[in-house]
Amino acid sequence: MKRLIERQILTGERALFHEKELNIKDSIFEDGESPLKESSDIELDGCSFRYKYPLWYANNITVQNGKWFEMARAGVWYTNNITVENAMIQAPKNFRRCKGVTLRNVDFFHAAETFWNCDEVTLENVTAKGDYFAMGSNNMKICNFKLDGNYSFDGCKNLEIHNATMLSKDAFWNTENVTVYDSYICGEYLGWNAKNLTLINCTIESLQGMCYIENLVMKNCKLLNTTLSFEYCSDIDATIIGGIDSVKNPISGRIEADYINELILEEDKVDVTKTEIVIRNA
């Protein structure tokens, strides 16, 4: 049976360093860095972190009803197999180089530089505000997600997103194997330098969106106020609901829409015969 720690105020550096098999309830980690560093098999319920680096190099952690206050910066790094449910996180730079992370019903109020270089991540009912969310992470599954922050998911691989609302300039840059379903994405320069990007039943608003992409699939998507799209994009398979404001110099593939207000095809830049343009209302 796990040892119970309840209604305690824990202070000092490494307050519970290298501890194992603990059940911590309704307690506050006050001052002092790295209180649970190198810990394992820890359950936390109703606990608050008020200072830096609470969970580093930890394993097999569950957190229920937790709070990370603003100074609990860089909260979870180098930690494996952690589940967090019903939490509020004010601190930035959380979750770095972790593997096996599950979050449910979590709000990030300052999510700058959060979820960097993580692997095997599941996010359900998560909201986040901050730039550079999830840079360099792999094997992520995300459902019911809201993000207000630019430069998100840069360099990610094997990412699946359902039912998201993202206000995010430069989202999905340098990514590989990303599929987004039933989502709204607003932000300039969407998806540049990506490989194998699929958007299904999505609504997109993006200046110069979907450029420099290799293998782009768009099924039943709407493009609102999206101009100079598909530039130097290759292997396109795009079926657009309604029209497109402008398309510029795609390299190859097929683009279907009700109309294209401005089609820019420069023969000195691309081989225009390699892209099929289908206008349904022509």
Disulfide bonds with the S-S distance in Angstrom:
none
